Amino acid sequence: MIDAKENKFFKIFLQFWHPFFWIALIIFLVYSITLFSNIVYLDDNVLVTGQYQFNKNLSNIPQAFNEDIFRTPAGGGTFYRPIERLTFMLDAQFGEGAVIFMSHFSNILLHILAMYLLFLFLLKLDFKKEVAFLFVLIFSIHPLTAQTVAFISGRNDSLLAISVFLSFIFFLDFLHIQKKKYFIWHLFFLTLALFTKETAAILPVIYAIYLLIFTGWKKIIENYKTYLKLGMSWTSIIAFWFLIRMSVLHNFIGNADYNIFLSIYKNLHSLIPAIGKIFLPINLSVFPIMSDMTLLYGIISLILLGFWFFLSEKKNLKLIIFGFLWFLFFISLTLIKPVDTVPEFSENRIYLPMFGFIFVIIGLGRIKLPI
């Protein structure tokens, strides 16, 4: 009887294309209300409606790669994100009267695509289909994703996730079946990620962490030519992107006063409330001031994770470590702020880092009660 029920569940939710249908349906049901929302007067009024005339002219596509996304005069600026600009240009083709609706619609589609790829990524890592499906459904409608889906300009995080997951999928394909086409696609999506958002500069570190944890030093040394080829390719692409970015912005990070290490140090304590908002999404705000954020929910979350770790029946340390490092490294670049700004945290930027906790939770496994 149980097998029959499980088989029926599999046929309805997990067979063939069914998981993709359910993921799309649930996301659309939750976020369709945003289709009738207006813009957010924080970047949307500049990037979507304010630059409509520029965006609707497709001959401006080369210019999108030759300036920061806010069109800072005479070079400079901070945010070199031409791929996001291209998506705004696509939305603008439907007319000025429809640009806000189409922009919200695009955000929903991008989130759906990101979740599709997250599902495929988890399957590539050999997670059970039902486990991958459950976690993707949960994170598809996690309250933190609202700040990426409803906030039009927040789409850059779902765009980045799309490129990151695709680059990782082809990276895994290349490791398992060392065909040239997988190698090329992997590098292509790494490049696309860099031109989407500067956070992607940390991606080679994530690849290296994956190799060290799941492949190990011995195999890396045995097949050093393959990994040397990967490392040199990553370095070349990062250098290529960096030179283009420097030629456009004329600065290392941005046109404000930045001190990378001091900034990360000053904002490091924001990681605790960030973790709290993943497990206990209470009092959410796109740009909360640090003084208004509480450490309580983060501390509670970490304590619960600690108890789970010690009570776990069969934990997978490799997955737990990889998940935590995924979170820490992807969120680290978001901590870099201008020196003279009030410490604050951009919650919409937790979108990609929070997926690291999927690996942590799966790695923790089932709890064995001491009875």
Secondary structure as the mmCIF struct_conf table of DSSP 4:
data_model
#
loop_
_struct_conf.conf_type_id
_struct_conf.id
_struct_conf.beg_label_comp_id
_struct_conf.beg_label_asym_id
_struct_conf.beg_label_seq_id
_struct_conf.end_label_comp_id
_struct_conf.end_label_asym_id
_struct_conf.end_label_seq_id
HELX_RH_AL_P HELX_RH_AL_P1 ILE A 2 PHE A 9
HELX_RH_PI_P HELX_RH_PI_P1 PHE A 10 LEU A 14
BEND BEND1 GLN A 15 GLN A 15
TURN_TY1_P TURN_TY1_P1 PHE A 16 TRP A 17
HELX_RH_AL_P HELX_RH_AL_P2 HIS A 18 TYR A 31
HELX_RH_3T_P HELX_RH_3T_P1 SER A 32 PHE A 36
TURN_TY1_P TURN_TY1_P2 TYR A 41 ASP A 43
HELX_RH_AL_P HELX_RH_AL_P3 ASP A 44 ASP A 44
HELX_RH_PI_P HELX_RH_PI_P2 ASN A 45 GLY A 50
TURN_TY1_P TURN_TY1_P3 GLN A 51 GLN A 51
HELX_RH_AL_P HELX_RH_AL_P4 TYR A 52 LYS A 56
HELX_RH_3T_P HELX_RH_3T_P2 LEU A 58 ASN A 60
HELX_RH_AL_P HELX_RH_AL_P5 ILE A 61 ALA A 64
TURN_TY1_P TURN_TY1_P4 PHE A 65 PHE A 65
BEND BEND2 ASN A 66 GLU A 67
TURN_TY1_P TURN_TY1_P5 ILE A 69 PHE A 70
TURN_TY1_P TURN_TY1_P6 PRO A 73 ALA A 74
BEND BEND3 GLY A 75 GLY A 75
BEND BEND4 THR A 78 THR A 78
HELX_RH_AL_P HELX_RH_AL_P6 PRO A 82 ALA A 92
TURN_TY1_P TURN_TY1_P7 GLN A 93 PHE A 94
HELX_RH_3T_P HELX_RH_3T_P3 GLU A 96 ALA A 98
HELX_RH_AL_P HELX_RH_AL_P7 VAL A 99 LYS A 124
TURN_TY1_P TURN_TY1_P8 LEU A 125 ASP A 126
HELX_RH_AL_P HELX_RH_AL_P8 LYS A 129 SER A 140
BEND BEND5 ILE A 141 ILE A 141
HELX_RH_3T_P HELX_RH_3T_P4 PRO A 143 THR A 145
HELX_RH_AL_P HELX_RH_AL_P9 ALA A 146 VAL A 149
TURN_TY1_P TURN_TY1_P9 ALA A 150 ALA A 150
BEND BEND6 PHE A 151 PHE A 151
HELX_RH_3T_P HELX_RH_3T_P5 ILE A 152 GLY A 154
HELX_RH_AL_P HELX_RH_AL_P10 ARG A 155 HIS A 176
BEND BEND7 ILE A 177 ILE A 177
HELX_RH_AL_P HELX_RH_AL_P11 LYS A 180 LEU A 194
TURN_TY1_P TURN_TY1_P10 PHE A 195 THR A 196
HELX_RH_3T_P HELX_RH_3T_P6 GLU A 198 ILE A 202
HELX_RH_AL_P HELX_RH_AL_P12 LEU A 203 TYR A 210
HELX_RH_PI_P HELX_RH_PI_P3 LEU A 211 THR A 215
HELX_RH_AL_P HELX_RH_AL_P13 TRP A 217 GLU A 222
TURN_TY1_P TURN_TY1_P11 ASN A 223 ASN A 223
HELX_RH_AL_P HELX_RH_AL_P14 TYR A 224 LEU A 249
BEND BEND8 ASN A 251 ILE A 253
BEND BEND9 ASN A 255 ALA A 256
STRN STRN1 TYR A 258 TYR A 258
HELX_RH_AL_P HELX_RH_AL_P15 ILE A 260 ASN A 267
HELX_RH_3T_P HELX_RH_3T_P7 LEU A 268 SER A 270
HELX_RH_AL_P HELX_RH_AL_P16 LEU A 271 PHE A 279
BEND BEND10 LEU A 280 LEU A 280
BEND BEND11 ASN A 283 ASN A 283
BEND BEND12 VAL A 286 PHE A 287
STRN STRN2 ILE A 289 ILE A 289
HELX_RH_3T_P HELX_RH_3T_P8 MET A 290 ASP A 292
BEND BEND13 LEU A 295 LEU A 295
HELX_RH_AL_P HELX_RH_AL_P17 LEU A 296 LEU A 311
STRN STRN3 SER A 312 SER A 312
BEND BEND14 GLU A 313 LYS A 314
HELX_RH_AL_P HELX_RH_AL_P18 LEU A 317 SER A 332
HELX_RH_3T_P HELX_RH_3T_P9 LEU A 333 LEU A 335
STRN STRN4 PRO A 338 PRO A 338
TURN_TY1_P TURN_TY1_P12 VAL A 339 ASP A 340
BEND BEND15 THR A 341 THR A 341
HELX_LH_PP_P HELX_LH_PP_P1 VAL A 342 PRO A 343
STRN STRN5 GLU A 344 GLU A 344
HELX_RH_3T_P HELX_RH_3T_P10 GLU A 347 ILE A 350
TURN_TY1_P TURN_TY1_P13 TYR A 351 LEU A 352
HELX_RH_3T_P HELX_RH_3T_P11 PRO A 353 PHE A 355
HELX_RH_AL_P HELX_RH_AL_P19 GLY A 356 LEU A 364
STRN STRN6 ILE A 367 ILE A 367
#
